[in-house]
């Protein structure tokens, strides 16, 4: 981008009731905790090819002694959801093993 260009960005916004927002954040938190447990219990690094990208990020962060950020739980939820939609539509890649599912 040059100095004269403007960047039009619009953040995704969810219009939730307070109760729905609490449930949504609880779901993200639960997914993040399950993600951490999966990564801690995961097998060897050679199995990394079968991990979701969010699991790889979690493995890296945990190996560095970091805590998992909330956005990683949301990313994992989105990955699983889009994979299921693609599977339902028959749009999965022909080669390669699908990531493990919860």
C-alpha positions as CSV (number, residue, x, y, z in Angstrom):
1,X,0.0,0.0,0.0
2,X,1.3,3.4,-0.8
3,X,0.9,6.4,1.4
4,X,-2.1,7.8,-0.5
5,X,-4.1,4.6,-0.5
6,X,-6.8,4.0,1.9
7,X,-7.7,0.6,3.2
8,X,-11.4,-0.1,3.7
9,X,-11.8,-2.8,6.3
10,X,-14.9,-3.8,8.1
11,X,-14.6,-5.9,11.2
12,X,-16.9,-8.9,11.5
13,X,-19.5,-8.0,14.1
14,X,-21.8,-10.4,15.8
15,X,-25.0,-8.9,17.3
16,X,-25.6,-11.2,20.3
17,X,-27.7,-10.8,23.4
18,X,-25.7,-10.9,26.6
19,X,-26.8,-14.5,27.2
20,X,-25.8,-15.5,23.7
21,X,-22.4,-13.7,24.0
22,X,-21.7,-15.5,27.3
23,X,-22.5,-18.9,25.7
24,X,-20.4,-18.0,22.7
25,X,-17.4,-17.1,24.8
26,X,-17.9,-20.2,27.0
27,X,-17.8,-22.3,23.8
28,X,-14.6,-20.7,22.6
29,X,-13.0,-21.2,26.1
30,X,-14.1,-24.9,26.2
31,X,-12.7,-25.4,22.7
32,X,-9.4,-23.8,23.7
33,X,-9.1,-26.1,26.8
34,X,-9.9,-29.2,24.7
35,X,-7.4,-28.0,22.1
36,X,-4.7,-27.7,24.8
37,X,-5.5,-31.2,26.1
38,X,-5.3,-32.7,22.6
39,X,-2.0,-31.1,21.9
40,X,-0.5,-32.2,25.3
41,X,-1.7,-35.7,24.7
42,X,-0.7,-35.8,21.0
43,X,1.7,-38.3,19.7
44,X,5.0,-37.7,18.1
45,X,6.0,-34.7,15.9
46,X,5.7,-37.0,12.9
47,X,2.0,-37.0,13.4
48,X,1.9,-33.3,12.9
49,X,0.8,-33.7,9.3
50,X,-2.6,-34.9,10.7
51,X,-3.0,-31.8,13.0
52,X,-5.2,-28.9,12.3
53,X,-3.3,-25.6,11.8
54,X,-4.7,-24.4,15.2
55,X,-3.2,-27.5,16.8
56,X,0.2,-26.8,15.3
57,X,0.0,-23.2,16.6
58,X,-1.0,-24.5,20.0
59,X,1.8,-27.0,20.1
60,X,4.3,-24.3,19.3
61,X,2.9,-21.9,21.9
62,X,2.8,-24.5,24.6
63,X,6.4,-25.7,23.8
64,X,7.4,-22.1,24.4
65,X,5.6,-22.0,27.8
66,X,3.0,-19.6,26.5
67,X,-0.7,-19.8,27.3
68,X,-3.2,-20.3,24.4
69,X,-5.0,-17.1,23.3
70,X,-8.8,-17.1,23.0
71,X,-8.6,-16.5,19.2
72,X,-7.0,-19.9,18.9
73,X,-10.1,-21.6,20.3
74,X,-12.2,-19.6,17.8
75,X,-9.9,-20.6,14.9
76,X,-10.2,-24.3,15.9
77,X,-14.0,-24.0,15.9
78,X,-13.9,-22.4,12.4
79,X,-11.5,-25.0,11.0
80,X,-13.7,-27.9,12.2
81,X,-16.9,-26.2,11.0
82,X,-15.5,-25.4,7.5
83,X,-14.2,-29.0,7.2
84,X,-17.6,-30.4,8.0
85,X,-19.3,-28.1,5.5
86,X,-16.7,-29.1,2.8
87,X,-17.2,-32.8,3.7
88,X,-21.0,-32.4,3.4
89,X,-20.7,-30.7,0.0
90,X,-18.2,-33.3,-1.2
91,X,-15.5,-30.6,-1.7
92,X,-12.7,-32.2,0.3
93,X,-9.3,-32.7,-1.4
94,X,-8.8,-36.1,-2.9
95,X,-5.3,-36.6,-1.5
96,X,-4.2,-36.6,2.1
97,X,-5.7,-37.6,5.3
98,X,-8.3,-35.3,6.9
99,X,-7.3,-33.8,10.3
100,X,-8.5,-35.7,13.3
101,X,-11.8,-34.6,14.7
102,X,-13.0,-34.2,18.3
